[in-house]
């Protein structure tokens, strides 16, 4: 079993009520659902931050492409796909 810790959060009364409704409908506890939601949120946000950091590293290393050149490349790909479908 994984180690757990307790966290107190403030929610609007409406969100707390909706969480309670969801808990009843899914036969889960509010605590379980809140933990799942926070876990998913943290993972998603960490992934976003990691992507931004990769982009910043690429920028520092000069691994970038001009916007107009990138758009020309994308337009050519879209056109090639459209022609292949005809």
C-alpha positions in Angstrom: 0.0 0.0 0.0 1.3 3.4 -0.9 2.0 6.0 1.8 -0.7 8.7 2.0 -0.9 12.1 3.6 -3.7 14.4 4.6 -4.4 17.7 2.9 -7.1 20.2 3.8 -8.5 22.2 0.9 -11.1 25.0 0.6 -13.9 24.4 -1.9 -16.9 26.5 -2.7 -20.1 25.1 -1.1 -21.4 24.3 -4.6 -18.3 22.3 -5.5 -18.4 20.4 -2.2 -22.1 19.5 -2.8 -21.4 18.4 -6.4 -18.5 16.3 -5.2 -20.8 14.7 -2.7 -23.4 14.0 -5.4 -20.7 12.5 -7.6 -19.4 10.4 -4.7 -23.0 9.0 -4.1 -23.5 8.3 -7.7 -20.2 6.5 -8.2 -20.2 4.8 -4.8 -16.9 6.4 -3.9 -15.9 8.7 -1.1 -15.4 12.4 -1.6 -11.9 12.0 -0.3 -11.1 9.3 -3.0 -12.5 11.4 -5.8 -10.7 14.5 -4.6 -7.4 12.6 -4.4 -7.9 11.2 -7.9 -8.7 14.7 -9.3 -5.7 16.3 -7.6 -3.4 13.5 -8.8 -4.6 13.9 -12.4 -4.3 17.7 -12.2 -0.7 17.6 -10.8 0.4 15.0 -13.4 -1.1 17.1 -16.2 0.4 20.3 -15.0 3.9 18.7 -14.4 3.7 17.4 -18.0 2.9 20.9 -19.3 5.7 22.5 -17.3 8.2 19.8 -18.5 7.1 20.5 -22.1 7.7 24.3 -21.6 11.1 23.6 -20.1 12.0 21.4 -23.1 11.0 24.2 -25.3 13.0 26.7 -23.4 16.0 24.4 -23.6 15.6 24.1 -27.3 15.5 27.9 -27.6 18.7 28.2 -25.5 20.4 25.6 -27.8 19.2 27.3 -31.0 17.0 24.4 -31.9 14.2 26.6 -33.3 12.5 27.2 -36.6 11.2 30.5 -37.9 7.4 30.7 -37.6 6.8 31.4 -41.3 9.1 28.4 -42.3 7.2 26.2 -39.9 3.8 27.2 -41.3 5.1 26.7 -44.9 6.2 23.2 -43.8 2.8 22.4 -42.2 0.9 23.8 -45.2 2.9 21.6 -47.6 2.1 18.5 -45.4 -1.6 19.4 -45.4 -1.6 19.9 -49.1 0.2 16.6 -49.7 -2.3 14.7 -47.5 -5.2 16.4 -49.3 -3.8 15.3 -52.7 -3.2 11.8 -51.5 -6.8 11.5 -50.5 -8.1 12.4 -54.0 
